[in-house]
Amino acid sequence: MSPSTWSTDFRLLFDRCTALYRSGKTQHETWFSSQDLAFLDSIGCRPREFFDFIEDHCHAGEEEPTFEAALLITAVRRDYLNVIQKGKKSARIIPPSELPAKSAEMDGIVWLPRLIAKARAKLRGEMDPDTMFGCGGDRAFSARHQVHLADFLRVVWAAGDDDSKILAFVRGVAS
């Protein structure tokens, strides 16, 4: 695998794992070779994160998350890992208890504080295995506010710690 073909490798792995899941092999721990695990690690994607995309994709009947959505979200994480983290992964994991409540609001927008916290954790590779960036709640927010989750990740990256920039983006896209 070379950096220029990572998206092709991601597609091949996505398709293979989708077929495995649909054939009844739903335990992701059995899906990956050591080469697959090294590949996922190199792009900053944990096996459970990858599994979550596959599982939701299969249950949604090819709807969200699509392969393309999974690729775009993973591309942002990969870029952040390479550009900001200089390839060095964080050892921290954000437990679900540290995330804002699902009912939390920012300027009247439900879910936004939670999505911001999850986006920051996703960018840094600090997602708890039991938390998914791009879950059904995130996808509902995305649809309601007409914001692609990969674009949201990039906005959070660009905004740094300034939540007002994220709020302005969400307000601007939704209006």
C-alpha positions in Angstrom: 0.0 0.0 0.0 1.3 3.4 -0.9 -0.1 6.8 0.2 -1.4 7.4 -3.3 -3.5 4.3 -3.3 -4.9 4.3 0.2 -8.4 5.1 -1.0 -8.4 2.1 -3.3 -7.2 -0.1 -0.5 -9.9 1.4 1.8 -12.5 0.6 -0.9 -11.4 -3.0 -1.3 -11.4 -3.5 2.5 -14.8 -1.8 2.8 -16.3 -4.1 0.1 -14.7 -7.2 1.5 -15.9 -6.5 5.0 -19.4 -5.6 3.8 -19.6 -9.0 2.1 -18.4 -10.7 5.3 -21.0 -8.8 7.4 -23.8 -9.7 4.9 -22.8 -13.3 5.0 -23.4 -13.5 8.7 -19.8 -12.9 9.9 -20.7 -9.9 12.1 -17.7 -10.2 14.5 -15.2 -7.7 13.2 -12.4 -9.2 15.2 -12.2 -12.0 12.7 -12.2 -9.7 9.6 -8.7 -8.3 9.5 -5.4 -9.7 8.6 -2.2 -8.2 10.2 -1.8 -6.3 6.9 -5.4 -4.9 7.2 -4.7 -3.8 10.8 -1.5 -2.1 9.8 -3.3 -0.3 6.9 -6.1 0.9 9.2 -3.5 2.0 11.8 -1.6 3.9 9.1 -4.7 6.0 8.2 -5.8 6.6 11.8 -8.8 4.3 11.7 -9.4 1.8 14.5 -11.0 -1.6 13.5 -14.1 -0.8 15.6 -14.6 2.5 13.8 -14.4 0.8 10.5 -16.8 -1.9 11.7 -19.3 0.8 12.7 -19.4 2.2 9.2 -19.9 -1.3 7.8 -22.6 -2.3 10.2 -24.6 0.9 9.8 -24.1 0.8 6.0 -25.5 -2.8 5.9 -28.4 -2.1 8.1 -29.3 1.0 6.2 -29.6 -0.8 2.9 -26.7 1.0 1.2 -27.9 4.4 2.5 -26.0 6.5 4.9 -23.3 5.9 5.8 -22.3 5.3 2.2 -18.9 4.1 1.2 -18.2 7.6 0.1 -19.2 9.1 3.4 -16.9 6.7 5.3 -14.1 7.5 2.9 -14.5 11.2 3.3 -14.7 11.1 7.1 -11.6 8.8 7.2 -9.8 11.1 4.8 -10.2 14.0 7.2 -9.0 11.9 10.1 -6.0 10.7 8.1 -5.1 14.3 7.0 -5.3 15.5 10.6 -3.1 12.6 11.8 -0.5 13.4 9.1 -0.6 17.2 9.2 -1.4 18.2 12.8 -0.3 15.1 14.7 2.7 14.5 12.5 1.8 10.8 12.5 1.9 10.5 16.3 -1.4 9.1 17.7 -3.0 10.2 20.9 -3.1 7.7 23.7 -6.2 9.3 25.2 -9.6 7.9 24.8 -12.7 10.1 25.5 -15.2 8.0 27.5 -18.9 8.5 26.6 -19.5 10.0 30.0 -17.3 13.0 29.1 -19.4 13.8 26.0 -22.2 16.4 26.3 -25.6 14.9 26.6 -27.6 14.1 23.5 -30.1 16.8 24.6 -27.4 19.5 25.1 -27.9 22.6 23.0 -25.8 25.4 21.7 -27.7 28.5 20.7 -30.9 26.4 20.5 -29.3 23.7 18.3 -29.7 20.3 19.9 -26.9 17.8 19.5 -24.4 20.5 18.4 -22.3 20.4 21.6 -22.1 16.6 21.5 -21.2 16.6 17.8 -18.4 19.2 18.3 -16.9 17.1 21.1 -17.2 13.9 19.0 -15.6 15.7 16.0 -12.6 16.8 18.1 -12.2 13.3 19.5 -12.5 11.8 16.0 -9.9 14.2 14.6 -7.4 13.3 17.4 -8.2 9.6 17.2 -9.6 9.6 20.7 -13.0 8.0 20.1 -14.2 5.4 22.6 -14.9 2.1 20.8 -18.6 2.4 22.0 -19.0 5.9 20.4 -19.3 6.4 16.7 -18.7 9.6 14.8 -21.3 9.4 12.1 -23.9 7.5 14.2 -27.6 7.8 13.5 -27.9 10.9 15.7 -25.0 12.5 13.9 -26.5 11.6 10.5 -29.8 13.1 11.6 -28.1 16.3 12.6 -26.3 16.3 9.3 -29.5 15.9 7.3 -31.4 18.5 9.4 -28.7 21.1 9.0 -27.5 20.2 5.5 -24.0 19.7 6.7 -21.9 16.7 5.5 -20.1 15.2 8.4 -16.7 15.3 6.7 -17.2 19.0 6.1 -18.2 19.4 9.7 -14.9 17.7 10.7 -12.9 20.1 8.6 -14.8 23.1 10.1 -14.0 21.9 13.6 -10.4 21.4 12.6 -10.2 25.0 11.2 -12.1 26.5 14.1 -9.7 25.1 16.8 -11.2 25.9 20.2 -13.6 28.6 18.8 -17.0 27.1 19.0 -18.6 30.3 17.7 -17.0 29.6 14.3 -18.6 26.2 14.2 -21.9 27.7 15.2 -21.7 30.3 12.4 -20.9 27.6 9.9 -23.9 25.5 11.0 -26.2 28.6 11.0 -24.8 29.7 7.5 -25.4 26.3 5.9 -28.8 25.8 7.4 -30.2 29.2 6.4 
